[in-house]
Amino acid sequence: MDKAQRNYLIVGGTSGIGLAAVRQLAGSANVTVWSRQASGDLPSGVNHDVWDATSGTQPPRVPDRLDGLAYCPGSIRLKPLSRLTDGDFRSDFEINCLGAVRAVRACLPALRRAPDPAVVLFSTVAVSQGIPLHASVAAAKGAVEGITRSLAAELAPRIRVNAIAPSLVTTPLSAALTGSEERREKAAKRHPMQRIAQSEEIGAAAADLLTGRWGWMTGQVIHLDGGLSSVRLLA
């Protein structure tokens, strides 16, 4: 099928990694974005519908055939357990896990009409590494990793389902952690690559997963984390 005829849906595609993925795809495909509010940063020709994944409301109309879905909304709530409330855990689970479930469920009929469809979800390196202050978001993203593998098995061989688990990425969501030069340098030094990822790097990987460039991969959690999950530097 001609790439120009393909349809992709990016939930949370108005900023950060989602917007980077939209920009990767927009030149060669029909792209629709769902987000809580519109953005003037979207490339020309990209369709936009308002939808809050945490609201429980019916998602907007899905294209009749969908070649790929990426669910990008997330949260960064860093607190010690003594300060995390039940509401904090519920809120993180709602946006990271239940929102993804709602999006995938709404898109399944359209995905099944495509010849080589794919779903991309997002986890975090904190699930595998046990990073302090990440209990709530790691719990929610751990559920996303479980859903990724379960859906990959359930939907194989028709629909590929994978997740990306980044470390810290320069996005509006992470601004509180990267807002000063001192904080950026401190965060960078924790990674073997000695830098923080740019949203364009992670967005490009998401786009590759959607378009089928990694077409024999499903049920995987891909650690794009500057080596944090697998490499230890000598002191």
Sequence and secondary structure as in RCSB ss.txt:
>XXXX:A:sequence
MDKAQRNYLIVGGTSGIGLAAVRQLAGSANVTVWSRQASGDLPSGVNHDVWDATSGTQPPRVPDRLDGLAYCPGS
IRLKPLSRLTDGDFRSDFEINCLGAVRAVRACLPALRRAPDPAVVLFSTVAVSQGIPLHASVAAAKGAVEGITRS
LAAELAPRIRVNAIAPSLVTTPLSAALTGSEERREKAAKRHPMQRIAQSEEIGAAAADLLTGRWGWMTGQVIHLD
GGLSSVRLLA
>XXXX:A:secstr
  GGG EEEEETTTSHHHHHHHHHHTTTSEEEEEESS  TTS TT EEEE  TTS        SS SEEEE    
     GGG  HHHHHHHHIIIIIHHHHHHHHHHHHHHTSSS EEEEE  THHHH  TT HHHHHHHHHHHHHHHH
HHHHHTTTSEEEEE  S EESGGGHHHHSSHHHHHHHHHTSTTSS EEHHHHHHHHHHHHHTTTTT  S EE  S
TTTTT     
